[in-house]
């Protein structure tokens, strides 16, 4: 599944086998986000992680910062 442009955000939902896998994924994203100083809006319900990316300092629109973080999040799935 690819990132979807939705309400001035990049959105994607990820489904894992269980809560532990979902939470581990979120932990890896947290490390990326902290390094990039760009933090997602997200929601976790058991094995599902939903993420919304936009740049608040640019007026809550999608910017290159969002596209880079989205690409880096996708790379986490390949590891």
C-alpha positions as CSV (number, residue, x, y, z in Angstrom):
1,X,0.0,0.0,0.0
2,X,1.3,3.5,-0.9
3,X,1.0,6.7,1.0
4,X,-2.3,8.5,0.2
5,X,-2.7,12.3,0.1
6,X,-5.7,12.9,2.3
7,X,-6.8,16.2,3.9
8,X,-3.4,17.9,3.5
9,X,-1.6,14.9,4.9
10,X,0.2,11.9,3.7
11,X,-1.7,8.9,5.2
12,X,-1.0,5.2,5.5
13,X,-2.3,2.4,7.6
14,X,0.0,-0.6,8.5
15,X,-1.2,-3.9,9.7
16,X,1.0,-6.3,11.7
17,X,0.6,-9.8,13.2
18,X,0.1,-8.5,16.7
19,X,0.5,-5.6,19.1
20,X,4.1,-6.3,19.8
21,X,5.1,-6.0,16.1
22,X,3.0,-2.8,15.8
23,X,4.6,-1.2,18.8
24,X,8.1,-2.2,17.7
25,X,7.4,-0.5,14.3
26,X,6.3,2.7,16.2
27,X,9.4,2.6,18.3
28,X,11.6,2.5,15.1
29,X,9.6,5.4,13.6
30,X,10.0,7.4,16.8
31,X,13.8,7.2,16.5
32,X,13.6,8.3,12.8
33,X,11.2,11.1,13.7
34,X,13.4,12.4,16.5
35,X,16.5,12.4,14.2
36,X,14.6,14.3,11.5
37,X,12.9,16.6,14.1
38,X,9.7,15.8,12.3
39,X,7.0,14.0,14.3
40,X,4.0,12.2,12.9
41,X,0.4,12.2,14.1
42,X,-0.4,8.5,14.6
43,X,-2.8,6.1,16.2
44,X,-2.3,2.5,17.3
45,X,-5.1,0.0,17.8
46,X,-3.8,-3.5,18.6
47,X,-2.1,-4.5,15.4
48,X,-2.9,-1.5,13.3
49,X,-0.8,1.7,13.1
50,X,-2.2,4.7,11.2
51,X,0.1,7.6,10.4
52,X,-0.6,11.1,9.2
53,X,2.2,13.4,8.0
54,X,2.2,17.1,7.3
55,X,4.4,20.0,8.3
56,X,2.8,22.3,10.9
57,X,5.4,25.0,10.5
58,X,4.5,25.3,6.8
59,X,0.8,25.7,7.5
60,X,-0.2,22.1,7.9
61,X,0.6,21.1,4.3
62,X,2.6,18.3,2.8
63,X,6.2,19.2,2.2
64,X,9.5,17.5,1.3
65,X,10.0,16.8,5.0
66,X,6.9,14.6,5.0
67,X,7.8,12.8,1.8
68,X,11.3,12.0,3.2
69,X,9.9,10.7,6.5
70,X,7.3,8.6,4.6
71,X,10.1,7.1,2.4
72,X,12.2,6.4,5.4
73,X,9.2,4.7,7.2
74,X,8.7,2.6,4.1
75,X,12.4,1.5,4.3
76,X,11.8,0.2,7.8
77,X,9.4,-2.4,6.4
78,X,12.1,-3.7,4.2
79,X,14.5,-4.4,7.0
